[in-house]
Amino acid sequence: MGTVTVLGVACLVGVAFASSPLVIACTGAVGFFLIGLAGGTVYWATCVKSRGIARFATLIGGSHALGVLAQIPLLEFTSNHLIEAVVLSAGIIALGVLDTRIWTSKTVLSDLSAWQEGRRGDHVKSSKLAGWRLDHMTPRAAVIVIFALVLLFSVLFNTLYTLIDIDSPWTSQYTDITPRILMAIGGFAGGVLFDLHRTRYLGVTMFWVALLSFGALLGVQAGAPRAIGEFVHFLGSGVFMTFYTTVFIWIAPFLRAPDLWCSMGQALNNVTAIALGVPVLLVIDSTNPVAVVVLLIPLIIGINALLFAAGMLDLHPRPRGDEVAGRTGQQAGASGPAGNAAPSQAIADERTPADSEAAHGIANGDMPVKSSATDHVPEAAEGPAPGAAPSVDDAAIDPEAHLADFAGRFSLTPRETEVLAAATADERPLKHVAADMGISLRVLQRHLTSLYQKTGTQSRVGLTKLFWE
């Protein structure tokens, strides 16, 4: 990184003060390569740490927005090449220092390697996803879907940009303020939307972005003001940037070369822009507008087909069957292999997870919930009706039906049903559950209190036990 920093500053000086166009072009190309290399290290370090970041997409979108907005003062209010070179050199030095500070240790990398080995060839199973079909795929199938989806979106956005750039007063998205503000707003808003309810609205957001972009293309071709296409393109471009950065960093740890795949979204978008620039321009200039629209129809159909194939358009995704089966098997096996454990032993087994749950919640900042005897009685006394736990196969077949049946029996509201599904899915601290749902911890606890009252339980452990058994 020290070498990259020194060479990057030298390239900036060459671009700022060289008089030969050839020297400017060569030093600029080397400078872009070095900046890309430094950016790749940031992608990789972020990928390694991504599993511990709750609002990961918001972090990506916010970082992109700040980076875009930070360039406005430099481009608009600085005309002195020396000042520009000094400011940009300081930025490159800061990037090099940041890279060296956030670079992961050997221990962290070895932990990631061990984590990858335990999931080699398995399904994706990402805690960031809301149980989409993408979350049930093998890493190879998932990355093919994501790669194709990003490729088609890149074609759509680059086609729209080429169309609106012809005879447009906004001659360059690199120098004007309005496009940058729109891109920053779109990137940050996309990150916030993606983080809601374990990225449940990511696919729906991208569906509307694609639909609006296609509509803008039709409108401009039909003679509508180009300002409409410009607004949709730059706002959607910010959302798209957050999308391809986020999904590739999510999927990278499950692949064999995560340090390569984590920055593949940016590389794929840039390569598509380079490859499509001249062909799209020629098609738009020489082809009947109706033919252009006909050529774009398969594009929008392909995007929607891939979103559907990945399950991203499902607002109520099903939990993975292996999670449901594992939870049911754990609950069914709690009474021992023969199912005839002594009552005193059963009560002791029930108290242990409750105590560990409370300690775990306090250690992670969750508000402890007062427990009562309801959560420590034998299994038959707590459930709404005695009986054996459902079989693994039955529980794995239709978990949505089980959730709907439980919600109907206890007259739960739709919001309470969502809280129930999230709070009983695993043993994450409540603050992480609240963050994934996009609500505050206090609001989550208020919903849980209502659930406790309706179901006759007094703690999260009791509610989870009642729900799964």
C-alpha positions, 0 to 999 in steps of 0.5 A, a space after each residue: 500500500 505504501 508503493 501504491 500511495 507513492 505511485 498514485 501521488 506521482 500519477 496525480 502530479 503527472 496529470 495535473 502538470 504534464 503538457 503532453 496529451 500522451 503523458 496525461 493519458 498514460 499517467 491517468 490510466 496508471 492512476 486509475 489502476 492504482 486507485 482500483 487496486 487500493 479500492 479492491 483492498 477495501 472491498 476485501 477487508 469489508 467482506 471479511 468483516 461483513 458478517 459482524 455488521 448489522 446494517 451492512 447495506 446502509 454502510 455501503 450506500 452511505 459510504 458511496 453517497 459521502 464519496 460522491 458528495 465529497 467530490 462536488 467542492 473539488 470539482 465546482 470550487 477549485 480551478 487551480 491544478 496545484 490545489 487539486 493535486 494536493 487535495 487528491 494526493 491527500 485523499 490517496 494518502 488517507 486511503 493508503 493509511 486506511 487500508 493498512 489500518 483496516 487490513 485483517 489480521 492472520 487470525 481473522 483470515 484463518 477464522 474465515 478460512 475455517 468458516 469457509 471450509 465448514 460450508 464448502 459445497 453447502 447452500 448459501 445460508 446467509 444471515 443477511 438474506 430473508 430466506 429467499 430461494 437464493 438462500 437455498 441455492 448452492 454458492 455456484 448457482 447463487 453467484 450465476 444468478 447474481 452475475 446475470 442479474 447485475 449484468 442485465 441491470 448494467 446493460 439497462 442503465 448504460 443503455 439509458 445513459 447513452 440515450 439521455 446523454 445524446 444532445 443532453 444539457 447534462 454533458 457529464 455525470 462527472 462534473 455536474 452537481 445535480 447528477 451527483 446529488 441524485 446518485 448520493 440520494 439513491 445510494 443511501 436510500 437503497 442501502 436503508 431499504 435493503 437493510 429492512 427486514 433482512 433485505 426483504 425489500 431488496 428485490 422489490 426495490 430493484 424491480 421498481 428501479 428496473 420498471 422506472 428505467 424502462 419507462 424512462 427509456 420509452 418516454 424519452 423515445 416517445 419524445 418526453 423531456 430528457 430530464 425525466 430520463 436523467 432523473 430516473 437514471 442517476 437516482 437509479 444508478 445510486 441504488 444499483 451501485 449499492 445493490 451490486 456492491 452489497 450482493 457480491 460482498 454477501 456472496 463472496 465468502 461462500 465462494 472459492 476466491 472471495 477476495 476476487 468476487 467481493 469486488 466483482 460487481 464494480 468490475 462487471 458494471 465497468 466492463 459492461 459500460 466499456 463494451 456497450 458504449 459504442 454499440 448502443 450509440 450506433 443502435 440508437 442513432 441508426 435504428 427505428 425507436 420502435 426497434 430499440 424498444 423491442 430489443 429492450 423488452 427481453 432485457 426487462 423480462 430477463 431481469 424480472 425472471 432472475 429476480 423471481 428465480 432468486 425469490 427476491 420478489 417474495 415479500 414473505 419468504 419461507 425459512 430454510 427447511 434445514 433450519 426448521 428441521 434442526 429447530 424441531 429436532 432439537 426440541 423433540 430430542 430435548 426429552 432424551 432418546 426414549 422420550 421418557 426423561 424424569 420430570 425433575 430432569 425435564 424441568 432442569 433442562 428447561 431452566 438452563 436455556 432460559 438462564 443462558 438466554 438471559 445472560 446472553 441478552 444482558 451481555 449483548 445489551 438486550 433488556 432482560 425480561 422477567 421470567 416466571 414459573 410459566 416458562 419452567 413448567 413441564 412441556 405438557 403444561 405450557 403448550 396450548 394442547 398436549 402432544 408430541 412435537 411435529 416430525 422433521 418432515 412435516 415441519 420442513 414442508 410448510 413452515 408458513 402454514 405453521 406460522 399462520 396457524 399459530 398466529 390465528 390461534 392466538 389472534 396475532 396481528 401481522 406485525 406481531 406475526 413478523 416479530 414472532 417469526 424473527 424472535 423465534 428463528 434463532 438465538 440472536 440478541 434482540 438488538 440484532 433482531 430489531 436492527 434486521 427488522 428496521 425497528 428500535 429495540 424498544 418497539 421490538 420489546 413492546 411487540 414481544 410484551 404483547 406476544 407474551 400476554 396473548 400466548 401466556 408466556 413470560 419470556 422469549 424462551 417460553 415463547 420460542 418453546 411454545 411456538 416450536 412445540 
